[in-house]
Amino acid sequence: MMATAFADTDPTETAPASVSAVASDPSATAASKAISQDEPEASPRLLMFRSVLSGLIWPITGIVAFLGLWAVLAPQVDTSLGTLPGPAEVTEAGFGLYEEFSAAKDAEAAFYAQQDANNAAAIAAGTPERVRDFTYAGPPTFLDQIITSLETVALGFFLATIFAVPIGLMAGLSTRFNAAINPLVQIMKPVSPLAWLPIVTMVISAMITSADPLLPKAFVISALVVMLCSLWPTLINTAVGTSSIDKDLLNVGKVLRLGWFDKLTKLVLPASLPYIFTGMRLSLGVGWMVLIAAEMLAQNPGLGKFVWDEFQNGSSQSLSRIMFAVIVIGLIGFLLDRGMMALQTLVSKNRTV
């Protein structure tokens, strides 16, 4: 009996009747339209906010989880300088470095104000020969060392780019040239910056003999080490991008009888730009990593020297300051990569091929 009852009530037979009943009732149709009009439509800004929020939830969750594990596990690690500092101690070290920066700027301003006052008094006394124009020679602050590191990696990255891109273009266009330099690239690419540093130091020390050079010797040494270690990704990616250009595109250039410069600027470079910028992004990341080790040994007054000096100092706050510097190094590397990605997107939109 139950089976027969369920079999008699077929939903496919009753559904059309109910639908037709609703459709035939004008009051029900008007009510459904009123309900649909009362429902608010999500604005584009609200949709964008929801999209951004959904994209940030998991990264923020990961960061919070990492900070929690760090705070729990750090006090359990004993070092020669005490327990490993947690997030609170590292944050406090960052505020301490900022206070040192503010104090150093106040001292520099007081120095120049006193010098100006002394010079004005000397001129008023009729002794202009006693006027002095000294430069403040206080120790570099943490922010000064960040700027020095950015300048060093900028010079090294610039030299690596102007050296690697032309060679990569030639290697991509000529199979013979590619075969000639390929063994050298494969041998030089894995060489550590610690191996390059003594050679570069001896060469630069022999070339720069002036007592007051245009650029400090340690700065040049660090920049050249960055160049030697970071040019290979750009060179290899440029060669790969150039060699993968559609042959029909090159044949069009032959039909139009384009010169080598027009062929390079209108066909080869626009087509290989994505590969070139990928190599440049990799080179910039490698250069930033290499820079810290180069500054430690070359004693270039940047972040690498700051970390080394704090390690040699061995005070109770040294470990917190080193860990804060490590976080700053990572954040700067992330921002450099994002900046290069934005530049790649901008250039790729404007390319002609």
GITAMO-V556738 format. One line per field, one symbol per residue. ss: DSSP state (h for helix, s for strand, l for the rest). A space follows every 10 residues. Layout:
ss->???
//
This chain:
ss->lhhhhhhhll hhhhhhhhhh hhhhlhhhhh hhhhhhhhll lllhhhhhhh hhhhhhhhhh hhhhhhhhhh hhhhlllssl lsslllhhhh hhhhhhhhhh hhhhhhhhhh hhhhhhhhhh hhhhlllhhh llllllllll lhhhhhhhhh hhhhhhhhhh hhhhhhhhhh hhhlhhhhhh hhhhhhhhhl llhhhhhhhh hhhhhhhlll llllllhhhh hhhhhhhhhh hhhhhhhhhh hhhlllhhhh hhhhhllllh hhhhhhhhhh hhhhhhhhhh hhhhhhhhhh hhhhhhhhll llhhhhhhhh hhhllllhhh hhhhhhhhhh hhhhhhhhhh hhhhhhhhhl lll
//
